[in-house]
Amino acid sequence: MIDLHTHTIFSDGELIPYELVRRAEEKGYTFIALTDHLDFSNMDFVIPRIIHVAEKINKENRKINVIPGCELTHIHPSSFDEAVKEARRLGAKIVVAHGETPVEPVAKGTNFAAINAGVDILAHPGLITESEVQLAVKKGVFLEITARGGHNITNGHVVKLGLSLGANFVINTDAHAPKDLIDKEFAMTVAVGAGLGKVQFSKLYKRVGDWVTSLI
């Protein structure tokens, strides 16, 4: 299982990083990204802490690899360029953007601004537009298929439009608690339920695996 969108107590998650990683390891995870909610108030504190714990865990001869990242959350569209640059300067290897989910008051224009700023993953993109998907394809941004309740109500729209335009997808949990972690079989269920075939899921999984391996 590869999961590139999770949260710890450094934002609104329930677990400290070590416990989250250990529980994920028991689920069969091979890669997990720690991507706590960040903005300009806390990224200078959280990213170095996540890098520190990731480096420590990755030296412990485990079956799981930890990647330090962040989820830029409720950033105003006009500030996304600055936020992405600062997150990368601080050492985040995966930059996720909190997309325009229909279940939160995310500012209109966030999807476009995040993609244009060069994030790696656009999380729960909601009713993403054709032009935004085209830009994501051009920029190499992964569109998230999410297992998280609420956010996942637009998975079908994201997949249908993304497939028609050649987008890349990633399946994430957006885990905040132990119960949110899933295994690879359930990830396939999420993918198929959103409109991907099993062969497409396998290709997606390999593509994401190759990409994330290049980061470590």
C-alpha positions in Angstrom: 0.0 0.0 0.0 1.2 3.5 -0.9 -0.5 6.4 0.9 0.7 9.9 0.3 -1.7 11.9 2.3 -1.9 11.4 6.1 -2.0 13.5 9.3 -0.4 13.3 12.7 -0.8 15.3 16.0 1.3 18.0 14.3 -2.1 19.1 12.8 -5.4 17.4 13.3 -4.4 13.8 13.4 -4.9 11.5 16.4 -1.5 9.8 16.4 2.2 10.7 16.9 4.2 9.9 13.8 5.8 6.7 15.2 2.4 5.2 16.0 0.9 6.2 12.7 3.8 4.6 10.8 3.7 1.4 12.9 0.0 1.0 12.3 0.5 1.6 8.6 3.3 -0.9 8.6 0.9 -3.5 10.0 -1.5 -2.8 7.2 1.1 -3.7 4.7 2.2 -0.2 3.7 5.5 0.2 1.8 5.4 4.0 1.6 3.6 6.6 3.7 3.9 10.4 3.4 3.3 12.5 6.5 1.5 15.5 5.2 0.1 17.6 8.0 -2.1 20.6 7.4 0.2 23.6 7.0 0.0 27.3 6.3 2.4 30.2 6.8 1.8 30.0 10.6 3.3 26.6 11.2 5.2 25.2 8.2 8.6 26.4 9.5 8.0 24.3 12.7 6.3 21.2 11.4 8.3 20.3 8.3 11.6 20.1 10.1 10.0 17.9 12.7 8.5 15.6 10.1 11.9 15.4 8.3 13.6 14.5 11.5 11.3 11.6 12.4 11.2 10.3 8.8 15.0 10.1 8.7 15.0 8.3 12.1 12.4 5.8 11.1 13.9 5.1 7.7 17.2 4.1 9.4 15.4 1.4 11.5 15.4 -1.5 9.0 11.6 -1.5 8.5 9.5 -2.6 5.6 7.9 0.9 5.3 9.5 4.1 4.0 8.4 7.5 5.4 8.4 10.5 3.2 8.2 14.0 4.7 5.6 16.2 3.1 2.8 18.7 3.8 -0.7 19.6 2.9 -1.1 23.3 2.1 -4.5 23.9 3.5 -7.0 26.8 2.9 -4.1 28.9 1.4 -5.5 31.8 -0.5 -5.1 31.3 -4.3 -2.9 34.4 -4.5 -0.4 33.0 -2.1 0.0 29.5 -3.4 3.2 30.2 -5.4 4.9 31.5 -2.2 3.6 28.7 -0.1 4.8 25.9 -2.4 8.2 27.5 -2.7 8.6 27.9 1.1 7.4 24.3 1.7 10.0 23.0 -0.7 12.7 25.2 0.7 12.0 23.8 4.1 12.5 20.3 2.7 9.0 18.8 2.0 9.5 16.1 -0.6 5.8 15.8 -1.4 3.6 18.9 -1.5 -0.1 18.2 -1.4 -2.7 20.9 -1.9 -6.0 20.9 -0.1 -8.3 21.1 -3.1 -11.8 22.4 -3.6 -13.7 19.6 -1.8 -17.5 20.3 -1.8 -17.7 19.6 2.0 -15.5 22.6 3.1 -15.5 26.3 2.2 -12.3 26.1 0.1 -11.7 29.4 -1.8 -12.8 29.3 -5.4 -9.7 29.2 -7.7 -7.7 27.0 -5.2 -7.4 24.1 -7.6 -6.1 26.2 -10.5 -3.7 28.1 -8.2 -2.3 25.0 -6.6 -1.8 23.2 -9.9 -0.2 26.2 -11.5 2.1 26.6 -8.5 3.5 23.1 -9.1 2.2 21.0 -6.2 2.7 17.3 -6.5 -0.8 16.2 -5.6 -4.2 17.9 -5.7 -6.2 16.4 -2.8 -9.9 15.8 -3.1 -10.3 18.1 -6.1 -14.1 18.2 -5.9 -15.8 19.3 -9.1 -12.6 20.0 -10.9 -12.9 21.6 -14.3 -11.7 20.4 -17.7 -9.2 23.3 -18.0 -7.8 22.5 -14.5 -7.3 18.8 -15.4 -5.6 19.8 -18.6 -3.2 22.0 -16.6 -2.6 19.2 -14.2 -1.6 16.9 -17.1 0.7 19.6 -18.4 2.3 20.2 -15.0 2.5 16.5 -14.0 0.3 17.0 -11.0 -1.4 13.8 -9.6 -5.2 14.0 -8.9 -6.3 12.3 -5.7 -8.9 9.6 -5.5 -9.7 9.7 -1.8 -10.9 7.1 0.6 -12.0 9.7 3.1 -15.8 10.0 3.6 -17.3 13.3 2.5 -14.4 14.3 0.3 -14.9 11.1 -1.8 -18.3 12.0 -3.1 -16.8 13.5 -6.2 -14.3 10.7 -6.9 -16.4 9.6 -9.9 -16.3 13.0 -11.5 -12.5 13.3 -11.0 -11.9 9.9 -12.5 -14.3 10.3 -15.5 -12.9 13.7 -16.5 -9.3 12.7 -15.7 -9.4 9.6 -17.8 -10.7 11.5 -20.8 -7.8 13.9 -20.6 -5.0 11.6 -19.6 -4.5 12.7 -16.0 -2.4 10.8 -13.4 -4.1 9.6 -10.3 -3.1 8.6 -6.8 -5.2 6.8 -4.2 -4.8 8.3 -0.7 -6.6 7.9 2.6 -6.3 11.4 4.1 -5.9 9.4 7.3 -6.5 11.3 10.6 -7.1 8.2 12.8 -6.1 4.5 13.0 -9.5 3.5 11.5 -8.7 5.5 8.3 -5.8 3.4 7.2 -6.6 0.8 4.5 -4.9 -2.1 2.8 -4.2 -2.4 -0.9 -7.3 -4.5 -1.5 -9.5 -1.8 -0.1 -7.6 0.8 -2.2 -8.6 -1.2 -5.3 -12.2 -1.1 -4.1 -12.0 2.7 -3.8 -10.5 2.9 -7.3 -13.0 0.6 -9.0 -15.9 2.3 -7.2 -14.7 5.6 -8.6 -14.6 4.2 -12.2 -11.2 2.8 -12.7 -10.7 -0.8 -13.9 -8.4 -3.2 -12.1 -5.9 -3.0 -14.9 -5.9 0.7 -14.7 -5.5 0.5 -10.9 -2.4 -1.7 -11.4 -0.9 0.7 -13.9 -1.7 3.7 -11.6 -0.1 1.9 -8.6 3.1 1.1 -10.5 3.4 4.7 -11.8 3.0 6.1 -8.3 5.4 3.6 -6.9 8.0 4.5 -9.5 7.6 8.2 -8.8 7.7 7.9 -5.0 10.8 5.6 -5.2 12.6 8.3 -7.0 12.1 10.7 -4.1 14.0 8.6 -1.5 
